[in-house]
Amino acid sequence: MNRSLLIVVAVTVALIGISILGAFLISKPGDGIIAGDRVAVIKISGVISMDSGEGVFSTEATTPEEFKSQLDRALSDGSVKAILIEINSPGGSVVASEEIAEAIKEAKQKKPVVAWLGEIATSGGYYVASASSYIVADPGTITGSIGVISVFPEYSRLLEKLGINMTVIKAGEYKDFSTGYRPLTEEERRMVEDIIYDFYEQFIAEVAQNRNLSVEHVKRIAEGRIYSAKRAKELGLVDEVGTRRVAVEKAAELAGIKGKPQLVTYERKPFLKELFGTGMERLGYGFAKALLDRGVTPALG
C-alpha cells in the first residue's frame, strides 16, 4: 500500500469517526435546534442519593449533581418556557432530597415547574415534588409516606451461634452503637430517635410550607402513610390527578405557551451506551446533514 493510499484511508477513517461523534452530539435530547416554545422534561428515577456509585455502565438513580446540571440547562435555554419533573422514586437520602427540593424552589422563581408523579413518588420522592409549582399525580400513583426511617441490623446472636467473637477497641462511649455486633442500649435508641424526629419535623414543616397546608394537617396525614392519587388530591398533597399529557399541558398553560409545546428531554445515560446504542443509528443522519449543509443533494443511480 503506497503512501497516498494510506493517507486516503486515514482521512476516511477520521471522517467516519468524526461523523459518528458529531451525530451523537447533535442528536442528543435537548441539544438539537427546535423552533418554538418548549417544555423541558427532567426525570427523577430510582433512589435519590448524594453519590450514585455509578460508572460507565450505570444503573438508575438520581443525584443532586446530575439533577441540577440538567435543571441549569433548562433554565439557561431561552426556548424552554416551563419545566416538567417526572418522578418515579421511593425516596432516599435526606440531604440529597433537600438539595433537589431547594434547586426546584429556586428554579420556579424563574420558570414554572410542574411535577408529574409516575408509579411511585413517596418519601423523598414526594418531598422534592412538593417544592414544585404544581403537582399532577397519575391515576395509578402511590404517593405520600411522609416520614423518616433509619435501620440498624443487629446480628449478635448469629455471631454467637457461629462462634465468632468481636473485639472492639474504641475511643468514645457510643462509637460502636451502629456496628450490629450488639443490641442498642436504651440511651443509644433515644439518641437515634431524637435525630430521626428532628428530620421528621423538618419534613413536615417543608411539606406544609410548600403545599400551603397547616403543620397540624400534615402531621395528621403523615406518619409514613401511603395514598392513592385520588386520596392525595383530597388531602391537598397534589393539585390534580392526570396523565403525563395533562402535566405537559399544565406546564404549557402556566408558561403561557400557545398551542402544543415542543418537548425536550434531559436524561442521562452511560456514555458508551449512548455512543454505541444511539450514535451508530444516527450515523446516516450525520452524513446526510453534512452533505446538505455543504449544498450537496443525495441522488439515486
C-alpha positions in Angstrom: 0.0 0.0 0.0 1.6 3.3 -1.1 1.7 6.5 0.9 -1.1 8.2 -1.0 -3.5 5.3 -0.3 -2.6 5.3 3.4 -3.4 8.9 3.6 -6.8 8.4 1.9 -7.6 5.5 4.3 -6.6 7.5 7.3 -8.6 10.5 6.3 -11.7 8.3 5.5 -11.5 6.7 8.9 -11.1 10.0 10.7 -14.1 11.4 8.8 -16.2 8.4 9.8 -15.2 8.8 13.4 -16.0 12.5 13.4 -19.3 11.8 11.8 -20.3 9.2 14.5 -19.3 11.6 17.3 -21.0 14.5 15.6 -24.2 12.6 15.0 -24.1 11.6 18.7 -23.6 15.1 19.9 -26.1 17.0 17.7 -28.9 14.5 18.2 -28.7 14.2 22.0 -32.1 15.1 23.6 -32.2 18.8 24.3 -29.2 19.7 22.1 -30.9 19.9 18.7 -32.3 23.1 17.2 -36.0 23.1 17.7 -38.2 26.1 16.8 -41.0 27.3 19.1 -41.6 27.4 22.8 -40.5 24.2 24.7 -41.2 22.3 27.9 -38.1 20.7 29.3 -38.6 17.2 30.9 -36.2 16.1 33.7 -36.6 12.7 35.3 -36.1 11.7 38.9 -35.9 7.9 38.9 -34.8 5.3 41.4 -33.2 6.1 44.7 -32.3 9.7 45.5 -28.7 9.7 46.7 -25.8 12.0 47.2 -23.5 9.5 45.5 -24.9 7.1 42.9 -21.7 5.0 42.9 -22.2 4.6 39.2 -19.7 4.3 36.3 -20.0 3.9 32.6 -22.4 1.1 32.8 -24.6 2.8 35.4 -28.0 1.8 36.9 -30.9 4.0 37.5 -30.6 6.5 40.4 -30.7 10.3 40.9 -28.2 12.6 42.4 -28.5 16.3 43.1 -25.4 17.0 41.0 -26.9 15.3 37.9 -30.4 16.8 38.5 -29.1 20.3 39.0 -26.9 20.0 35.9 -30.0 19.2 33.8 -32.0 21.9 35.6 -29.4 24.5 34.8 -29.6 23.6 31.1 -33.3 24.1 31.1 -33.1 27.4 32.9 -30.4 28.8 30.6 -32.2 27.7 27.4 -34.3 30.7 26.2 -36.6 28.5 24.2 -37.6 26.5 27.3 -40.5 28.2 29.0 -41.5 25.6 31.6 -40.0 22.5 33.3 -41.7 19.2 33.9 -40.2 17.0 36.6 -41.1 13.3 36.1 -40.8 11.5 39.4 -40.7 7.8 39.8 -38.8 7.3 43.1 -39.4 5.7 46.5 -37.2 8.4 48.1 -33.7 8.1 49.6 -31.2 10.3 51.3 -32.5 13.2 53.4 -29.7 15.5 52.3 -30.0 14.6 48.6 -33.7 15.2 48.7 -33.3 18.5 50.4 -30.7 19.7 47.8 -33.0 18.8 44.9 -36.0 20.4 46.6 -34.1 23.6 47.1 -33.0 23.6 43.5 -36.6 23.3 42.4 -37.7 26.2 44.6 -35.1 28.4 43.1 -36.0 27.3 39.6 -39.7 28.0 39.9 -38.9 31.7 40.6 -37.7 31.8 37.0 -39.9 29.3 35.2 -42.9 27.3 36.1 -42.0 23.8 37.4 -44.7 21.1 37.3 -44.1 17.7 38.9 -45.7 14.6 37.4 -45.8 11.6 39.7 -45.5 8.2 38.0 -45.9 4.8 39.5 -44.4 5.8 42.9 -43.4 9.1 44.4 -43.0 8.5 48.1 -40.9 9.8 51.0 -38.0 11.8 49.4 -39.7 11.4 46.0 -42.7 13.3 47.4 -40.5 15.8 49.3 -39.0 17.0 46.0 -42.4 17.1 44.3 -43.8 19.3 47.0 -41.3 22.0 46.1 -42.7 22.4 42.6 -45.3 25.0 41.3 -47.9 22.4 40.6 -48.3 18.6 41.1 -50.1 16.2 38.8 -50.4 12.6 40.0 -51.1 9.8 37.6 -54.3 7.9 38.5 -52.1 4.9 39.4 -49.6 6.7 41.5 -48.7 5.7 45.0 -47.5 8.7 47.0 -47.1 10.1 50.5 -45.1 8.1 53.0 -44.2 11.3 54.8 -41.8 10.0 57.4 -38.1 9.2 58.1 -36.6 5.8 58.8 -33.2 4.5 59.9 -32.4 0.8 60.1 -29.7 -0.8 62.2 -29.2 -4.5 61.6 -28.2 -6.4 64.7 -26.7 -9.9 64.4 -25.0 -10.6 67.7 -27.0 -13.8 68.2 -26.0 -15.0 64.8 -22.3 -14.3 65.6 -22.7 -16.2 68.9 -24.1 -19.2 67.1 -21.3 -19.2 64.6 -18.7 -18.9 67.5 -17.5 -15.5 66.3 -16.3 -13.1 68.9 -15.8 -9.4 68.0 -13.1 -7.4 69.8 -14.0 -3.7 69.7 -11.4 -1.0 70.6 -13.0 2.5 70.7 -12.5 6.0 71.9 -15.9 7.4 72.7 -18.7 5.6 74.5 -21.1 5.4 71.5 -18.7 4.8 68.6 -19.8 1.2 68.1 -23.5 1.7 68.6 -24.3 1.0 64.9 -21.9 -1.8 64.2 -24.5 -4.5 64.7 -22.2 -6.5 66.9 -24.5 -5.8 69.9 -28.1 -4.5 70.6 -28.6 -0.8 71.0 -28.8 0.4 74.6 -31.9 2.5 75.6 -29.8 5.6 75.7 -28.5 4.9 72.2 -32.0 4.3 70.9 -33.2 7.6 72.3 -30.2 9.4 70.7 -31.1 8.0 67.3 -34.8 8.7 67.8 -34.0 12.3 68.6 -32.2 12.7 65.2 -35.0 10.9 63.3 -37.7 13.1 64.9 -35.8 16.2 64.1 -35.7 15.2 60.4 -39.4 14.2 60.6 -40.4 17.6 61.9 -38.4 19.3 59.2 -40.0 17.1 56.5 -43.5 18.0 57.8 -42.7 21.7 58.0 -41.3 21.7 54.4 -44.4 20.0 53.0 -46.7 22.3 54.9 -44.9 25.4 53.6 -44.6 24.1 50.1 -48.2 23.0 49.8 -49.7 25.9 51.8 -51.1 23.5 54.4 -51.1 23.7 58.2 -48.5 21.8 60.1 -51.2 20.1 62.1 -52.9 18.9 58.9 -49.7 17.4 57.5 -49.0 15.7 60.8 -52.4 14.1 60.8 -51.9 12.7 57.3 -48.2 11.8 57.7 -46.9 9.0 59.9 -45.5 7.2 56.8 -48.9 6.6 55.3 -49.2 6.0 51.6 -52.0 7.3 49.4 -53.6 6.8 46.0 -53.6 9.7 43.7 -57.3 10.4 44.3 -56.8 10.4 48.1 -53.7 12.5 47.8 -55.7 15.1 45.9 -58.4 15.1 48.6 -55.8 15.7 51.3 -54.1 18.5 49.4 -50.9 16.7 48.7 -51.3 17.0 44.9 -53.2 19.5 42.8 -54.6 17.3 40.1 -55.0 13.7 39.0 -54.0 13.1 35.4 -51.7 11.5 32.9 -48.3 12.8 31.7 -50.1 14.6 28.9 -52.2 16.6 31.4 -49.0 17.6 33.2 -47.4 18.8 30.0 -50.5 20.8 29.2 -50.4 22.4 32.6 -46.8 23.3 32.3 -47.5 24.9 29.0 -50.5 26.8 30.4 -48.5 28.1 33.3 -45.8 29.3 30.9 -48.3 31.0 28.6 -47.4 28.7 25.7 -49.9 28.8 22.8 -50.6 25.6 21.0 -48.9 22.3 21.6 -45.4 22.8 23.1 -42.3 21.1 21.9 -40.7 18.7 24.5 -37.0 18.4 25.2 -36.0 15.6 27.4 -32.9 15.8 29.6 -32.0 12.2 30.5 -28.6 10.9 31.5 -27.3 7.6 30.0 -23.9 6.0 30.3 -21.6 7.5 27.7 -20.8 4.2 26.0 -24.5 3.2 25.9 -25.4 6.5 24.3 -22.5 6.4 21.8 -22.9 2.8 20.6 -26.6 2.5 21.3 -27.8 5.6 19.5 -24.7 7.1 17.8 -24.4 4.4 15.2 -28.0 4.6 14.2 -27.6 8.3 13.7 -24.5 7.9 11.5 -26.6 8.2 8.4 -28.2 11.4 9.8 -24.8 12.8 10.5 -23.6 12.2 6.9 -26.8 13.5 5.4 -26.7 16.7 7.5 -23.1 17.3 6.5 -24.0 16.9 2.8 -27.0 19.1 3.0 -25.0 21.8 4.9 -22.5 21.7 2.1 -25.2 22.1 -0.6 -24.8 18.5 -2.0 -28.1 16.7 -2.7 -28.0 12.9 -2.5 -29.0 11.2 -5.8 -30.2 7.8 -7.0 -28.4 5.8 -9.6 
